[in-house]
Structures are given as structure tokens and as C-alpha cells.
Amino acid sequence: MGAYYWNIALCSALYNLITAAEVTVRNSVDVALQPALGTRWWSGSKLHYKSYAAGASAPDPVKKLKDNFASAHRSAKKEKEKRYGIIGATPSHHEVIAKTDFSTWEYILDEEFLCPVSIWPKHLRKVFRGTWPSPSDKVTLRTAREAVADIRLFRNRVHHNEPAWKAHGVLNAEDAVQYVQGKILKIFNFIELIEPSKADVLRRSGVLAHANRIASVAEIRRYQKQSAPLNIKPKGKMMKLFSDDEATVAVVRGRTKRLFIVQPL
């Protein structure tokens, strides 16, 4: 039961990171392509692709990309009609973008769109503004696409509170923590590849540190009631930290100033 409750806390911490990755990549792609191709840049024949041939069916990633946007448009339209009571409401560009499935951004990073007449030779550096894994457009695009695919599969487990730590070769708590910490690093590195300043916000806000703290053997043991509490006899100012019904932020000043949340269990 302790491991089960730890996994719920872990999924909650990971949710913030995964959502940040999804929003960052979709906004970065949209902001890069909109000025050149206009709003609804995914519609009609605006997106050229490498293997196009007259009369031939579009390859799978291209077809799935267009299907995803069609589905997002229907979902945004339905939600807008229900929310405002307007029959035949037209969703805005941003409302459609917000309704896209995460897989949309995996398909848009396919190498079908890496050709002289398509989007990536011109716009790839506008989307990925961090340090590239290689000077090659092809290598960087492939790295980004593989990252989205991996994060998306991991996200599906996390969003359903399934055991986020389960994987081939995970045999104990130490293995589980190593596996999850690898996922955290991959998500953070992906955000940093897109926009280093956004990755820095996650670092400075404590979101990254919180995920890494939960993804630890110490936290597993704490949820399993296998760790001993630290005995504190509060006096003076310390008494203000402890409350029966609310969390309190404590400032600890040493070589550097650090903030801690003290909350009742």
C-alpha cells in the first residue's frame, strides 16, 4: 500500500513536468509556423511533404496529423457550443491547438516534413532554440521526435496513475528510482532543447526538484512507514512553523537562502 500511495504522489509530481513539455512543444511549433503559413497552418495543402505524389495516398504520419487536427477542431467546437450555448460556434485557432492530442507533435516532427519544399529546413531553429544534439537538422529532428514518442507513452501511464516505475529490468526500489529519474531527465532535456528559459523556470520554481525528491528511495520508504521521523522540540520562532491544518513556508539562511514547506500529515 505504501508503494501504491508513493506512485500516486510520483504521478502527481511528474504530471507538472509532462504537461510543461506538451505545452512547450505545441506552442513553440505553432508560434514558428503561424507567421509563415497563417492560422490553421495544418489545413488544406499548406503542409507539403517529401513523398507527395499526385493521386497517391498521404503517408501515415501526414494522414494522422491531419486526422488529429480534424478531431481537435470537432472537440473544440463541441466544447465551445456547450460552454456558451451557441449552436454552430467556430473555435478559434488557439482553442483548436489546445485540444490537440500529444501525438500531433510527434507526427509534425516526422522526416516527411524535412525537405526543401516543407517546413523544417526553414523553421526548425525557431522551434528548437536550445543546444542541439547535432548540427544536423535530420539528427535533431529525429532526436526530438523520439523524445516526444517516449514522453507520450510515459504520459499515458502517469495520467492514469498506473505504476510509472514499471519497466523491463526494474526489480527493486533502486531500479524503479533510477528508471523514473531517467524519464525526468529526458523530459527536462527536451524542454531545454526547445526553450532553455522555460526549463530554467521549472528549475527555479522547484517543479524539477520536487519530481526528483519524490523519485527517491527515501520517499518510497517514507510512504511505506519504514523511515523514522525526526524528533523536534519546537521553541520560539519554530513554533510558528507547525500548524494542525495548514502548510507553512520556512526560510533557512546559511551559505544560501533555502525555502522549505512544513505541512501536517
Rosetta blueprint (number, residue, H / E / L):
1 M L
2 G H
3 A H
4 Y H
5 Y H
6 W H
7 N H
8 I H
9 A H
10 L H
11 C H
12 S H
13 A H
14 L H
15 Y H
16 N H
17 L H
18 I H
19 T H
20 A H
21 A H
22 E H
23 V H
24 T H
25 V H
26 R H
27 N H
28 S H
29 V H
30 D H
31 V H
32 A H
33 L H
34 Q H
35 P H
36 A H
37 L H
38 G L
39 T L
40 R L
41 W L
42 W L
43 S L
44 G L
45 S L
46 K L
47 L L
48 H L
49 Y L
50 K L
51 S L
52 Y L
53 A L
54 A L
55 G L
56 A L
57 S L
58 A L
59 P L
60 D H
61 P H
62 V H
63 K H
64 K H
65 L H
66 K H
67 D H
68 N H
69 F H
70 A H
71 S H
72 A H
73 H H
74 R H
75 S H
76 A H
77 K H
78 K H
79 E H
80 K H
81 E H
82 K H
83 R H
84 Y H
85 G L
86 I L
87 I L
88 G L
89 A L
90 T L
91 P L
92 S L
93 H H
94 H H
95 E H
96 V H
97 I H
98 A H
99 K L
100 T L
101 D L
102 F L
103 S H
104 T H
105 W H
106 E H
107 Y H
108 I L
109 L L
110 D L
111 E H
112 E H
113 F H
114 L L
115 C L
116 P L
117 V L
118 S L
119 I L
120 W H
121 P H
122 K H
123 H H
124 L H
125 R H
126 K H
127 V H
128 F L
129 R L
130 G L
131 T L
132 W L
133 P L
134 S L
135 P L
136 S L
137 D H
138 K H
139 V H
140 T H
141 L H
142 R H
143 T H
144 A H
145 R H
146 E H
147 A H
148 V H
149 A H
150 D H
151 I H
152 R H
153 L H
154 F H
155 R H
156 N H
157 R H
158 V H
159 H H
160 H L
161 N L
162 E L
163 P L
164 A L
165 W L
166 K L
167 A L
168 H L
169 G L
170 V L
171 L L
172 N L
173 A H
174 E H
175 D H
176 A H
177 V H
178 Q H
179 Y H
180 V H
181 Q H
182 G H
183 K H
184 I H
185 L H
186 K H
187 I H
188 F H
189 N H
190 F H
191 I H
192 E H
193 L H
194 I H
195 E L
196 P H
197 S H
198 K H
199 A H
200 D H
201 V H
202 L H
203 R H
204 R H
205 S L
206 G L
207 V H
208 L H
209 A H
210 H H
211 A H
212 N H
213 R H
214 I H
215 A L
216 S L
217 V H
218 A H
219 E H
220 I H
221 R H
222 R H
223 Y H
224 Q L
225 K L
226 Q L
227 S L
228 A L
229 P L
230 L L
231 N L
232 I L
233 K L
234 P L
235 K L
236 G H
237 K H
238 M H
239 M H
240 K H
241 L H
242 F L
243 S L
244 D L
245 D L
246 E L
247 A L
248 T E
249 V E
250 A E
251 V E
252 V E
253 R E
254 G L
255 R L
256 T L
257 K E
258 R E
259 L E
260 F E
261 I E
262 V E
263 Q L
264 P L
265 L L
